[in-house]
């Protein structure tokens, strides 16, 4: 039991990193003192990482106790969560040299590294979104022209671009195309009936007004 309490914020990931330690660690001859309460009694078995804490949290968790097992073995460090194993394990199976990192040490994993970089980028983004000039004009138009009519509906005036002259002399061309569509509609009774039914429905639903 411990009274250690700390409030933290976490990033939820599908996978924190690869299994840790990377391979099974032989601890039969480590001579870990009996009765010592380990934070993770199965630290020597490869397994998934449930929670990854930063160095600043680790420093707050440390207590005074420290046990050095042997020159080429990790140390035991006392924390508020129990004793932990920290360091590097060197093994020499069948004449080859290998090593396994356990407990507290640097971990490099591409997916985790990418996720952390993305988190830092999100934290560095400005809290207030910077609007463009046109977005500011739209917001101002909305606040100045929007009102609620007698039927309880909100009436919003559509904003216009200030550089509307950039359209050029397009009114005449647009009018000609509109009249051509009208002539086509009136010459096709089925199209004309469908158009009138559609407009009547919009009027009945009060999506538009005449």
C-alpha positions as CSV (number, residue, x, y, z in Angstrom):
1,X,0.0,0.0,0.0
2,X,1.1,3.6,-0.7
3,X,-0.3,7.0,-0.2
4,X,1.4,8.3,-3.3
5,X,-1.0,10.2,-5.5
6,X,-0.4,12.2,-8.7
7,X,-2.8,13.6,-11.3
8,X,-1.6,13.1,-14.9
9,X,-2.8,13.4,-18.5
10,X,-2.3,10.5,-20.9
11,X,-2.3,9.9,-24.6
12,X,-4.4,6.8,-25.5
13,X,-2.7,4.7,-28.2
14,X,-3.5,1.3,-29.8
15,X,0.0,0.2,-28.9
16,X,2.5,2.0,-26.7
17,X,5.6,0.1,-28.0
18,X,7.0,-3.4,-28.6
19,X,7.0,-6.0,-25.9
20,X,9.2,-5.2,-23.0
21,X,11.7,-6.6,-22.2
22,X,12.5,-7.7,-25.7
23,X,13.2,-11.3,-24.6
24,X,13.1,-13.5,-21.6
25,X,15.6,-12.6,-18.9
26,X,17.2,-15.3,-16.7
27,X,17.0,-14.1,-13.1
28,X,17.6,-17.4,-11.2
29,X,21.0,-16.3,-10.0
30,X,20.3,-12.6,-9.3
31,X,19.9,-13.0,-5.6
32,X,17.1,-10.6,-5.2
33,X,16.4,-10.2,-1.4
34,X,13.5,-12.2,-0.3
35,X,10.5,-10.3,1.0
36,X,11.2,-7.4,-1.3
37,X,7.9,-6.0,-2.7
38,X,8.5,-5.6,-6.5
39,X,6.3,-3.2,-8.5
40,X,6.3,-5.8,-11.3
41,X,7.1,-9.4,-10.0
42,X,7.2,-10.7,-13.6
43,X,9.5,-8.0,-14.9
44,X,11.7,-10.6,-16.6
45,X,9.0,-11.9,-18.9
46,X,8.3,-10.1,-22.2
47,X,5.0,-8.4,-22.2
48,X,3.0,-5.4,-23.5
49,X,3.4,-2.0,-21.9
50,X,0.3,-0.8,-20.2
51,X,1.4,2.7,-19.1
52,X,4.4,4.8,-20.0
53,X,5.4,7.6,-17.6
54,X,7.7,10.5,-18.3
55,X,11.0,11.2,-16.6
56,X,9.5,14.0,-14.5
57,X,7.0,11.5,-13.0
58,X,9.6,8.9,-12.4
59,X,11.7,11.3,-10.4
60,X,8.7,12.0,-8.1
61,X,8.2,8.3,-7.6
62,X,11.7,7.5,-6.5
63,X,12.5,6.9,-2.8
64,X,15.9,6.6,-1.1
65,X,16.4,2.8,-1.3
66,X,18.9,1.4,-3.8
67,X,20.3,-2.1,-4.1
68,X,23.2,-3.1,-6.4
69,X,22.9,-6.7,-7.3
70,X,26.2,-7.3,-9.2
71,X,28.6,-5.4,-11.5
72,X,26.9,-6.6,-14.7
73,X,23.3,-6.6,-13.4
74,X,20.7,-3.9,-13.1
75,X,20.0,-2.1,-9.8
76,X,16.9,-2.3,-7.6
77,X,15.4,1.1,-7.0
78,X,12.8,1.8,-4.3
79,X,9.7,3.8,-5.5
80,X,6.4,4.6,-4.1
81,X,4.9,1.8,-6.2
82,X,7.4,-0.8,-4.9
83,X,10.9,-1.9,-5.9
84,X,11.8,-1.7,-9.7
85,X,14.6,-3.2,-11.7
86,X,16.5,-0.6,-13.7
87,X,19.4,-1.0,-16.1
88,X,20.8,-3.3,-18.8
89,X,21.2,-7.0,-18.8
90,X,24.2,-8.5,-20.7
91,X,23.9,-12.2,-21.7
92,X,26.3,-14.5,-23.6
93,X,24.3,-17.4,-24.9
94,X,26.5,-19.9,-26.8
95,X,29.4,-17.6,-27.2
96,X,27.5,-14.7,-28.7
97,X,26.9,-11.4,-27.1
98,X,23.4,-10.2,-26.6
99,X,21.6,-7.8,-24.3
100,X,18.1,-7.1,-23.0
101,X,16.8,-3.9,-21.6
102,X,14.4,-4.0,-18.8
103,X,12.4,-1.7,-16.6
104,X,13.6,1.9,-16.9
105,X,15.6,2.7,-20.0
106,X,15.3,4.3,-23.4
107,X,12.8,2.8,-25.9
108,X,12.8,3.6,-29.6
109,X,9.8,2.5,-31.6
110,X,8.7,4.1,-34.9
111,X,5.0,4.0,-34.2
112,X,5.3,5.4,-30.7
113,X,7.8,8.0,-31.8
114,X,5.4,9.1,-34.6
115,X,2.5,9.3,-32.2
116,X,4.5,11.4,-29.7
117,X,5.6,13.8,-32.4
118,X,2.0,14.2,-33.5
119,X,1.0,14.9,-29.9
120,X,3.7,17.6,-29.6
121,X,2.5,19.1,-32.8
122,X,-1.1,19.2,-31.5
123,X,0.0,20.8,-28.3
124,X,2.0,23.5,-30.2
125,X,-1.0,24.5,-32.3
126,X,-2.5,27.9,-31.3
127,X,-5.6,27.5,-29.1
128,X,-7.5,30.2,-31.0
129,X,-8.0,29.4,-34.7
130,X,-6.7,32.2,-37.0
131,X,-9.5,33.2,-39.5
132,X,-8.9,34.4,-43.0
133,X,-10.2,37.8,-44.1
134,X,-13.2,36.3,-45.8
135,X,-14.1,34.2,-42.8
136,X,-14.0,37.4,-40.6
137,X,-16.3,39.1,-43.1
138,X,-18.7,36.1,-43.0
139,X,-18.8,36.1,-39.2
140,X,-19.4,39.9,-39.1
141,X,-22.2,39.6,-41.7
142,X,-23.8,36.8,-39.7
143,X,-23.8,38.7,-36.4
144,X,-25.1,41.9,-38.0
145,X,-27.8,40.6,-40.3
146,X,-29.2,37.4,-38.6
147,X,-32.6,37.8,-36.9
148,X,-35.6,35.7,-35.8
149,X,-38.9,36.4,-37.6
150,X,-42.4,36.3,-36.3
151,X,-42.7,32.6,-37.1
152,X,-39.6,31.8,-35.0
153,X,-37.4,31.1,-38.0
154,X,-33.9,32.5,-38.3
155,X,-33.3,34.7,-41.3
156,X,-29.7,34.8,-42.5
157,X,-28.4,37.1,-45.2
158,X,-26.0,35.4,-47.6
159,X,-22.6,37.1,-47.5
160,X,-21.2,38.6,-50.7
161,X,-17.6,38.9,-51.9
162,X,-16.2,42.4,-51.9
163,X,-14.5,41.7,-55.1
164,X,-17.7,40.9,-57.0
165,X,-16.5,43.0,-59.9
166,X,-14.1,40.1,-60.7
167,X,-17.1,38.3,-62.2
168,X,-16.9,40.6,-65.2
169,X,-19.9,41.1,-67.5
170,X,-21.4,37.7,-66.8
171,X,-24.9,38.9,-66.0
172,X,-26.0,38.8,-69.7
173,X,-24.6,35.4,-70.3
174,X,-26.2,34.0,-67.1
175,X,-29.6,35.5,-68.0
176,X,-29.5,34.0,-71.5
177,X,-28.7,30.5,-70.1
178,X,-31.6,30.9,-67.5
179,X,-34.1,31.9,-70.2
180,X,-32.9,28.9,-72.3
181,X,-33.6,26.6,-69.4
182,X,-37.0,28.2,-68.9
183,X,-37.9,27.6,-72.5
184,X,-36.9,24.0,-72.3
185,X,-38.9,23.5,-69.1
186,X,-42.0,24.9,-70.6
187,X,-41.7,22.8,-73.7
188,X,-41.6,19.6,-71.7
189,X,-44.8,19.1,-69.7
190,X,-43.3,16.4,-67.4
191,X,-40.3,18.5,-66.6
192,X,-42.5,21.5,-66.0
193,X,-44.9,19.6,-63.7
194,X,-41.9,18.2,-61.7
195,X,-40.4,21.6,-61.3
196,X,-43.7,23.2,-60.1
197,X,-44.2,20.3,-57.6
198,X,-40.7,20.7,-56.3
199,X,-41.1,24.5,-55.8
200,X,-44.5,24.0,-54.2
201,X,-43.0,21.6,-51.7
202,X,-40.3,24.1,-50.8
203,X,-42.9,26.8,-50.3
204,X,-45.1,24.5,-48.2
205,X,-42.2,23.6,-46.0
206,X,-41.3,27.3,-45.8
207,X,-37.8,26.6,-47.0
208,X,-38.4,29.6,-49.4
209,X,-40.9,32.4,-49.6
210,X,-42.5,34.0,-52.6
